[in-house]
Every structure is written in C-alpha cells, then in structure tokens.
Amino acid sequence: MTFDYDLFVIGAGSGGVRASRISSSLGARVAIAEEFRVGGTCVIRGCVPKKLLVYASHFAEDFKDAEGYGWAVGERSHSWKTLIENKDREINRLNGIYHNILKNNNVTLYEGRATLVDKNTVKVGDRTITAKYILIATGATPVMPDVPGIEHAISSNEAFHLDELPKRIIVVGGGYIAVEFAGIFNGLGSDVTLLYRRDLILRGFDDDVRTFLSGELTKKGIKIETNANPARIEKRANGLTVTLEDGRTLECDAIMYATGRDPNTKGLGLEALGVELKENGAVKVTAQSQTTVDNIYAVGDVTDRIALTPVAIHEGMAFAETVFGGRPRAADHENVPSAVFSQPQVGTVGLTEAQAREKYGAVDIYKSQFRPMKMTLSGSSEQAFVKLIVEPKSDLVVGVHIVGGDAAEIIQSVGIALKCKATKAQFDATVGVHPSLAEEIVTMREKYTGD
Ligand code: FAD
C-alpha cells in the first residue's frame, strides 16, 4: 500500500518538530499538523516567555542589591505593556524560525486540528492524509478545576497576555509553574499569595529543597498559604473575592491556576483505534515510544513521562532514529537535570533523599546552607543551599540539589557527572572554582548526621 507520507506528526511543539526534522533528514517523507502556533507550548506559552518574564522580574532585586555595591539607582518604574510587547515580538520571531525549520527540512505543514480516521489516516479540516507511521505529539493543556466562578480565573496561557500587571494576585498550585509565576509577579511588584492545598510546595522535589525554598520565597514577600484551596470565586466591583474551603476570604485582582496539565488526547480518535490510554488520558507507550497500535507512536507531554522540553526533544530524536534511522533506542529518563526558575533558582538532578532511601536503604547526606558572597555587600538575606546524596556502598553520587543564584546553569554540568556515574571521591578530587556557589558541590566533606 502506498501512503501520502512515511510519517504524519500531530502537534508542532518541542517533540513533534524535532521528530519530524530528524525523520526527514533520515529520508522519510514527513508532514505535520498544528492547530495553534508552530513551536508549541515551550516556545509560545511556556519555557521561553516564562524565562523572559523571570529575567524582567529579577531586576527589582538587582537594583536593590546594586546599592550595597555603591550604585545610586534612581527612580524605578516598570511598564508591563512594554515587557509584554517585547516578549511577543521575540515569540513571533521564534515562531518564524520554527516555520523555517519545517520548511528547510521539507516537512509539509498542515495548519489545523488533526484527528485520526484509522491507523494510517488523518483528517485536518476537510483534507484526508495517509501515512505509514503516525506520531502523537499533542502536548498538554492547563487543568481548570470545577470551582464556582472559575470563569474569572486565568491559567498560565492567559498570564502571558494580561492587559496590565495585577496589583494583587493569587496563584493556586504548588508545582514549579505556580512557584515561578508567584516569583514573577512578586518581582514585578504585585502583592502575591500562593495557595496550595497540601502542606509543602514543590511536591516530588527533595524535602529539604521544598522547605528551604518555601522560606526564601516567604522572605521575599510571597505569602504562602498551605492546606488552602479556593471553594468559590466571585467578581466584585473592585476585584475578585476568593472564599477558601475553610471559610476565609481573600481579595485579589487576578487569580491564576497552575494546578496541573491534562494530556491532549480528547477527541483525537485514539481509543477507537485501540491506542490504550492511562487513567489520566495520557498515551501508554513502550520505552521506544510505541503505542499499543504498532505504527502509532507518541512522545512528549502527551505520554506523561517527564513533562519537560528537552525530554520531549530527546524522545522525538529516539523515535526518529528507531523508526527511520535503523538505530533502535529507548528514550532515557534517568538522571534528567531540571530547574525551577524561582527566585532563588532550584537546580536538581537524580534522586531525592526520600527516593534514595527507598531504593538503597542507608544513604550518606552532605548538605550546606550559607550566605552567597554576593549577598554580603548587598545586604540581602537570601541564602543558598546545596545537598548531595551518596550511595555508601558504591560511593556513587545519586542526587544533587541546589537552591541559589544560577542553580539552573550549575546543575546542567552536574548532570553530566551523574550520567558518567561519578563517585563522591571523584567529586572530592575535583578542584573547586573560587569564589563561586558551585564550589560547594566539590568541597563538602562532613556527612550530615542530623540537626
Ligand atoms: P507541546 O510543546 O505542548 O506541543 C504540542 C502541540 O500540539 C501544541 O502546539 C498544540 O497546539 C498542538 N496540538 C495539540 N493537539 C493537536 C491536534 N489535534 N492537531 C494539531 N495540533 C495539535 N519545560 C522545560 O523544560 N523548561 C521550562 O522552563 C518549562 N517551563 C514551562 C512553563 C510553562 C508555563 C509551561 C506551561 C510549560 C513549561 N515547560 C517547561 C514544559 C514544556 O513546555 C513542555 O514539556 C513541552 O512543550 C512539551 O513538548 P511537546 O512536544 O510534548 O508538546
């Protein structure tokens, strides 16, 4: 049977674009469908615009810190409008680059929503297209809970396009997106309350990191309310009134939910073809990203493995090399470094202490909390935290967690060390860079024995 294409990709985000480009370079005839904007979540309304807003918000602290170093910083003001316009210009530029990537790699773009007709046939609008292989790379969407008045709330999608900076904002959620946006709004001058229904933010991260970061965010003026959840949102003449489940009320000008993301599988036609989904609607895949239908694969957030851009890209590459490159390989999800662009940042790779104890039983812990050198003259009370987790029998470093300026930049290289299965002895044998926050990673000698 002949097909229009060798590969049809649904979703031109991080995973889909990479998979289509590499597959095409390996000789496949490739088409891709996108219903919103080429580039996907990361480029259009995720990592990239988020990091630009993080940069913008950090200046507030930088101006303050500068004074201790002798700078007289004059009158400061911030224009949200300018920030959003400049951010949009950059996102449009990147969107154009992604269009060019597809064009230059001979990937045919179908603009519109794609659905599956059968295991080799896709429909985009009134066009019907056939392909030997189909790749689902449709990503995920913010979940908005069923709370009365939820129509007055925004998600991260709308936060990037607010007409003005809210004077008072409530951010609901305790994951990294909630924490990052709380920091963005706080830095830009909003009065921020972070509401989280559990008892400590950043579930899934190392407990020491969670406690430490929580303290740092509080010092910076973010009001963190744990074990708190909105029951009702009402619009009033002067803003919104949010009634919590415990009966208390809070006033704000905007409320943003960052309470999770649902895989985009609804209405795609997957179940009818026998593509099995997990309970949360994510596509079930093998290590090589193959679904339960042999010619249909899935990568990225829609599979709910590790929802990060570099992981989606990695899965997309592994898929292309497996199917079109004759080099079958599984996507590798071990020791994936990641960051939270909070203020201060978090960088983390490997196991948390709790995970390491569960896996190995006894573990050695090294940890250090200190005032970064920059903060001495600035007068800022910001502290840094570094933690190493070591499996004692093998001496392998199995987890590294950093909270502090540039933690994201530092953790990338530490990730290489963990990938190379570095031991604590090898960390110790590495000469530090002085003066730096990173040198702490190679200079900690005393095992933590309890407070
Ligand atoms: P996406 O990039 O979401 O792409 C899916 C695409 O498919 C979308 O463009 C969508 O419009 C399209 N689509 C869906 N259904 C259809 C259909 N039926 N037909 C046609 N098109 C369809 N990750 C990081 O690594 N670092 C970060 O700092 C970071 N920050 C983030 C901040 C925010 C606010 C958010 C929301 C996410 C962030 N992420 C971050 C996560 C990252 O954006 C995702 O992990 C990544 O984009 C996943 O890529 P993907 O290819 O799976 O899906």
Residues whose N, C-alpha, C, O or C-beta is under 5 A from the ligand:
A	BS01	FAD	I10 G11 A12 G13 S14 G15 G16 A33 E34 E35 F36 R37 G39 G40 T41 C42 R45 G46 C47 K50 G112 R113 A114 A137 T138 G139 A140 S156 I177 N264 V299 G300 D301 V302 A307 L308 T309 P310 A312
